[in-house]
């Protein structure tokens, strides 16, 4: 079974530029998560999708971050414009969905550096 | 709202020694509890989980964790660690509705020869 795929693996941009990350979850997984992991901290949930609907985006900085999951499969996370404090690893995870099937499978992450 | 506290940011230990990684949580509702592990240069993966039933849960590589509701803890233990256990370990909690998993800050386990 293929795992969660993410691209790119690394990205370096200047502040105020835009950037987009892509995630392809495990086939059949209804729930998709985007996390931000700043160095030395645990993953922080940015947004959670159930199929193509948003379940929780309470910690997504909506003035600059946006995410979509068209057709309930792939997802993109965009930052526009980026700030220095956005430097982090962005993790995508997926799960089957449902309370007792919420074991999350993580992708390798995208390491973003904002200069 | 839930929160997770991992009391130790780093735990150095000699090979074959026992180890305990501490995790405390707070929540106003029933919870599910998880330990995830991140080996060097790899993604996070589930180590073990507590959903219901026996409060002692085990992983395939010798780790175990015990859910203690009265102390709101879910400490991770292994009686004898190996060099290959060197990794970062994250405790996580979610409500039983399956929404919003909250992760702790992580504990870096470093096993020395």
Interface residues (C-beta under 8 A of the other chain):
Chain A: X3 X4 X33 X35 X40 X41 X42 X43 X44 X45 X48 X55 X56 X91 X93 X97 X98 X99 X100 X101 X102 X103 X104 X105 X106 X107 X108 X109
Chain B: X4 X6 X32 X34 X36 X42 X43 X44 X45 X46 X49 X51 X90 X92 X94 X96 X97 X98 X99 X100 X101 X102 X103 X104 X105 X106
